[in-house]
Amino acid sequence: MRVRWALEEVGQPYDVRLLSFKAMKEPAHLALHPFGQIPTYEEGDLALFESGAIVFHIAERHAGLLPDDANARARAITWMFAALSTIEPPIIDLAFARLLERDEAWYEQRLPVVEDRVRNRLGQLSLRLGDAEWLDGPFSAGDLMIASVLLRLKASGLLDQYPNLSAYVARGEARPAYRRAFEAQRAVFTATSRT
């Protein structure tokens, strides 16, 4: 979804190739993504993996996601890294805990610790955002990555504790490029669920 959103933001056409879990572990896909995951991105003879690297590549190649000013550009890139390295890890840990550890004897003791880690990051991010529309001036690839990470929390209720972050994510979801990407992604899920 992040890659699709980035491509929509910069107005670049793209084709999507769906893969089964089996195909993700086959040599053809492993040549593109050595860890057998998705997404991958192909442009001519260039093949990339990891959503952050792909979004960065798109932002570097096409106007609209990185500012022209060198310092603002560096800050936008910093937010991209923060999304994946600082904000997302505790959110993923929470998702795994709720999904895979619920039946463990220690789940009830672990869950509040994991939730507190998420709240800590959200509190820090909330303070930094304040009442600004975006993290550092106009919308950038940094906002795209942060918002896409925060979207993982919508169902948890944790994001609701930070009204400015909830509003920030809602602004991201309201962007025409996000809506186009979301509808295209939903169409894929709808089509594959019928088969």
C-alpha positions as CSV (number, residue, x, y, z in Angstrom):
1,M,0.0,0.0,0.0
2,R,2.9,2.4,0.8
3,V,4.4,1.9,-2.7
4,R,1.0,2.2,-4.4
5,W,0.3,5.4,-2.4
6,A,3.7,6.9,-3.4
7,L,3.2,6.1,-7.1
8,E,-0.3,7.7,-6.9
9,E,1.2,10.8,-5.2
10,V,3.7,11.3,-8.0
11,G,1.3,10.4,-10.8
12,Q,3.2,7.4,-12.1
13,P,1.4,4.5,-13.8
14,Y,2.1,1.1,-12.4
15,D,1.2,-2.6,-12.8
16,V,0.7,-4.9,-9.9
17,R,1.7,-8.6,-10.0
18,L,0.0,-10.7,-7.4
19,L,1.9,-13.6,-5.8
20,S,0.8,-16.6,-3.8
21,F,2.7,-17.5,-0.7
22,K,4.1,-20.4,-2.6
23,A,5.4,-18.2,-5.4
24,M,7.1,-15.9,-2.8
25,K,9.4,-18.7,-1.9
26,E,10.3,-19.8,-5.4
27,P,13.6,-18.9,-7.1
28,A,12.1,-16.3,-9.5
29,H,10.8,-14.2,-6.6
30,L,13.8,-14.9,-4.3
31,A,16.0,-13.3,-7.1
32,L,14.0,-10.1,-6.5
33,H,13.5,-10.3,-2.8
34,P,16.1,-12.5,-1.0
35,F,13.8,-12.9,2.1
36,G,10.8,-14.1,0.1
37,Q,8.5,-11.2,1.1
38,I,6.6,-8.4,-0.6
39,P,6.7,-5.8,-2.0
40,T,9.2,-5.8,-4.8
41,Y,9.5,-3.1,-7.4
42,E,10.8,-3.5,-10.9
43,E,11.7,-0.6,-13.2
44,G,13.6,-1.6,-16.3
45,D,16.6,-3.6,-15.2
46,L,16.3,-2.3,-11.6
47,A,14.7,-4.5,-8.9
48,L,14.2,-3.2,-5.4
49,F,12.7,-4.7,-2.2
50,E,11.6,-3.2,1.1
51,S,8.8,-0.6,1.0
52,G,10.9,2.2,2.5
53,A,13.6,1.8,-0.1
54,I,11.0,1.6,-2.9
55,V,9.2,4.8,-1.7
56,F,12.5,6.6,-1.3
57,H,13.5,5.6,-4.9
58,I,10.1,6.8,-6.2
59,A,10.4,10.1,-4.3
60,E,14.0,10.6,-5.6
61,R,12.9,10.0,-9.2
62,H,9.7,12.0,-9.3
63,A,8.6,15.4,-8.0
64,G,6.1,15.6,-5.3
65,L,7.3,13.7,-2.3
66,L,10.6,15.3,-1.4
67,P,11.2,19.1,-1.0
68,D,13.6,20.9,-3.3
69,D,15.4,22.6,-0.3
70,A,18.3,20.3,0.7
71,N,17.7,20.6,4.5
72,A,13.9,20.1,4.2
73,R,14.7,17.1,1.9
74,A,17.0,15.6,4.5
75,R,14.4,16.1,7.2
76,A,11.8,14.3,5.1
77,I,14.1,11.4,4.6
78,T,14.8,11.3,8.3
79,W,11.1,11.0,8.9
80,M,11.0,8.1,6.5
81,F,13.7,6.3,8.5
82,A,12.0,7.2,11.8
83,A,8.7,5.6,10.5
84,L,10.4,2.3,9.9
85,S,13.1,2.2,12.5
86,T,11.5,4.0,15.5
87,I,7.7,4.1,15.2
88,E,6.9,0.9,13.4
89,P,8.8,-1.7,15.5
90,P,6.7,-1.4,18.7
91,I,3.5,-1.3,16.6
92,I,4.5,-4.5,14.9
93,D,5.4,-6.0,18.3
94,L,1.9,-5.1,19.6
95,A,0.2,-6.6,16.5
96,F,2.2,-9.9,16.9
97,A,1.5,-10.0,20.7
98,R,-2.2,-9.6,20.1
99,L,-2.3,-12.1,17.2
100,L,0.2,-14.8,18.1
101,E,0.7,-14.6,21.9
102,R,-2.9,-14.3,23.2
103,D,-3.0,-17.9,24.4
104,E,0.4,-17.7,26.3
105,A,0.3,-17.7,30.1
106,W,2.3,-14.5,30.2
107,Y,0.2,-12.6,27.7
108,E,-1.7,-10.5,30.3
109,Q,1.6,-9.3,31.8
110,R,3.3,-8.6,28.5
111,L,0.5,-6.7,26.7
112,P,0.6,-3.6,28.9
113,V,4.4,-3.4,28.5
114,V,4.1,-3.5,24.7
115,E,1.2,-1.0,24.7
116,D,3.3,1.3,26.8
117,R,6.1,1.2,24.3
118,V,3.7,2.2,21.6
119,R,2.2,4.9,23.7
120,N,5.7,6.3,24.4
121,R,6.4,6.6,20.7
122,L,3.0,8.1,20.0
123,G,3.4,10.6,22.8
124,Q,6.7,11.7,21.4
125,L,5.4,12.0,17.9
126,S,2.3,13.8,19.1
127,L,4.4,16.4,20.9
128,R,6.6,16.9,17.7
129,L,3.6,17.2,15.4
130,G,1.7,19.6,17.7
131,D,-1.0,21.4,15.8
132,A,0.9,21.3,12.4
133,E,-0.8,19.8,9.4
134,W,2.3,17.7,8.4
135,L,5.6,16.9,10.1
136,D,7.8,19.5,8.4
137,G,6.0,21.9,6.1
138,P,4.2,20.4,3.0
139,F,3.3,16.8,2.8
140,S,6.3,14.6,2.0
141,A,7.5,11.0,1.7
142,G,8.1,11.3,5.5
143,D,4.5,11.9,6.1
144,L,3.5,9.1,3.8
145,M,5.6,6.6,5.7
146,I,4.6,7.9,9.2
147,A,0.9,7.9,8.3
148,S,1.1,4.4,6.8
149,V,2.7,3.1,9.9
150,L,0.1,4.8,12.2
151,L,-2.7,3.3,10.1
152,R,-1.7,-0.1,11.6
153,L,-3.1,1.2,14.9
154,K,-6.5,2.3,13.8
155,A,-8.3,-0.8,15.1
156,S,-6.4,-0.9,18.3
157,G,-7.9,2.3,19.8
158,L,-4.4,3.5,20.9
159,L,-4.3,6.2,18.2
160,D,-7.6,7.7,19.5
161,Q,-5.7,8.7,22.6
162,Y,-3.8,11.2,20.5
163,P,-6.3,13.5,18.7
164,N,-3.7,15.3,16.7
165,L,-2.2,12.0,15.4
166,S,-5.7,10.7,14.6
167,A,-6.4,13.9,12.7
168,Y,-3.0,13.6,11.0
169,V,-3.8,10.1,9.8
170,A,-7.2,11.2,8.6
171,R,-5.6,14.0,6.6
172,G,-3.4,11.4,5.0
173,E,-6.3,9.1,4.2
174,A,-8.2,12.1,2.7
175,R,-5.5,12.8,0.1
176,P,-6.8,11.9,-3.4
177,A,-3.7,9.8,-4.1
178,Y,-4.3,7.8,-0.9
179,R,-7.9,7.2,-1.8
180,R,-7.0,6.0,-5.3
181,A,-4.4,3.7,-3.8
182,F,-6.8,2.4,-1.2
183,E,-9.5,1.7,-3.8
184,A,-7.1,-0.1,-6.1
185,Q,-5.8,-2.2,-3.1
186,R,-9.3,-3.0,-2.0
187,A,-10.2,-4.0,-5.6
188,V,-7.4,-6.5,-5.4
189,F,-8.6,-8.0,-2.1
190,T,-12.2,-8.1,-3.4
191,A,-11.1,-9.9,-6.6
192,T,-8.9,-12.4,-4.8
193,S,-11.4,-13.2,-2.1
194,R,-13.9,-14.2,-4.8
195,T,-11.5,-16.8,-6.3
